[in-house]
Amino acid sequence: MYLFLKRIFDILAVSVLLIVLLPVISIIALFIKLHDGGPIVFKQVRIGRNGREFLFMKFRSMPMNTPNVVSTNIGVLNITPIGKIIRRTNLDEIPQFINVLKGDMSLIGPRPSLPTQQNLLRMRTENGSIKLRPGLTGWAQVNAYDFMPEDEKANFDGEYYKKFGVMMDLKIILRTVHYFSKKPPVY
């Protein structure tokens, strides 16, 4: 029953957020397009619920034809001027609302991994968290630090799977809101 209610909440919440954020979305899209004329949205194959692949979306923050790399190697890549702003404010994640509407993702769940992250996928399969829809935020993210090792990430994902329910999701939402309220302003 909770899975059904969670899905309804996801659809309603992202529908409202997309409407409210439409002016921000338009401005970001315009700046990305004006920078180099390339696509506004970056799409990448990620692993979702039960190990199924899906096309994960973000606003493009890097120059066109940038190679796909794991986030721990991101420091070696160039980021566009608008990309620096949208990454720092997490606005680059807004297109994932479409992933939520399509059912590829949820607002809350383990972050979707790349197909190349075989060790993380194996650990998620072992702890059961692979059975959940990946999320925009999750237990590992609200307990994260830069470059968290995959085994720690998988442990948090497994803990979320074991404690899956309303109270756990509320705790994650509150911690996510707290995280955003503490973010420094972007100049």
N, C-alpha and C positions, 0 to 999 in steps of 0.2 A: 504494500500500500504506500509506503514512504517513497519508493522509487517513482510511482505515478504522481504523487503530490509534488515531489522535487522537480519532475519534468514540467509540470504545469507552472510551477513557480519560475523555473528557468525561462520558459517561453514568455510569460507575462513580464518578468523583470527586464529581459533584454529587449523586448518590444518597446517598453517605456523608455529605457535608456537610449535606444537608437533614435527615438523621436526627440528626446531632450537634447541629445548630443549632435543632432543633425547640423547645426551651425559649425560646431567644432570639427566634425567630420569633413564638411565642405571646405573649410579653411585648410586643414591638413592636406586634403586631396589636391587642392589648388597649388599649394607650395611644393608638394612632391612633383606634380606635373610640370610646374614652371622650372624646377631645378634642372631636369635633364630630359623631360618629355617621355620618360619611360613609364612602365606600369605603376599604378598607385599602390596596388596590393601585391605583396610578396606571398607566394604559395609554395608550400613545402610538404612533402609526404611525411606524415607522422603516424605513430602507432596509437590506436585508440582502444576502445572497449573490446575485450576478448582478443586482443592482438590484431584487430583489423586496421588496415591502412586507410587514411583519409587525407584530404588536402587541407592543411592547416593554413590559416590566413593571418597576416599582420600587415600594417602599413609598411611600405618599403622604406627602410632607413639607411640602406647602403646603395652605392652606385650599381647600375645595371651590370649584369654578368659577374657579380661577386659569387665566389664558390660557397657551397653549403659547408658549414663547419659546426661542431659542437660548441655550445655557449662558452665553455672554458677556454676556447681558442679565439674568442671574438676579438681580443685585443690586437690581433695582427691585421685586422681588416679596417678599411676606411669606412667612416660613417659620414653621411651627408650633413650639412648644417641643420636642416629640419629634423633629420634623423636623431641628432644629439638631443634635441628638445623632446621629441616624442618618446624616445627611449627612457630618458630620465624621468619623465612624468607618467610613463606606462601607457600613454595614449596610442602607442603603436599596436597595442593589444585589441583595440576596439573592433577590428574586423572579425575577431574570434566570436563576437556576438552572433555573426552569421553561422559559424560552426555550431554554436549552441542551438540556434533556431533549427538547423538541419538535423540535430540530434547526434552530431559527431562528438560534441563536448557538453559539459555541464558548467555551471558557474563555479562549482566546488568539486574537486577531485584531484587525483594525481596529475601533474603536468604531463602532457603528451611527449613521448620520447621520439627520438629519431630512430629509423630502422637499424642504423649502425650501432646503436647503444645496446648491443646484445646482452651484455652483463646485467644492465639495469632491467631489461625485459625478462631475463631469466629469473632475477630476484623477485620481480613483481608477479611472475607466474607462480613462483614458490609460495609467496605470502598471500596470494589471492587478489591483490589490488588490481591486477590486469582485468578483472571482471567488471571494474567500474568505468564509467565514462570519465575521460580526462577532464580536468577543469582549468578555468582561468586562474584560480587560486586554490591552494590546498594546504594540508597539514605540513607538508615538507616546506612549502613556500613561506608560511608564517613563522616557521622555526629555522629559516634558512640563514646562511651566511654565504659570502662569495665563495664560489668554487667548492661547494659542499660535495664530498665524495659520493659516488653512486650508491655505495652500501648504506650510508646514512640516509640518503634520500629514499631508498627502497624501504628502510626500516620505518621511517615516518609514514610512507604510503601504506605499509602493512598494518601499522597501528591505526591509521584512518579506516582501513577496511574492517578491522576487528571492532572498532567503535562506531561504525557507520550509523548515522541517525541524525535526528533533529538537533540534539544537544551538541554533537560534534560539529555539525555544519554551522550552528549559531556561534560557537566558539571561534571557528575559522573566519566567519564574516566579521565578528567584532575585532579580531586581531588584524584583519585586512584593513578595515576602516581605520584602526589605530595607526597602522603602518603609513597609510596615505596622509593621515593628519599630521604626521611627524616629518614628512618629506620636506626638504628645503626648497625654497622657491627657485625657479629657473630664471636666470638673467640672460 
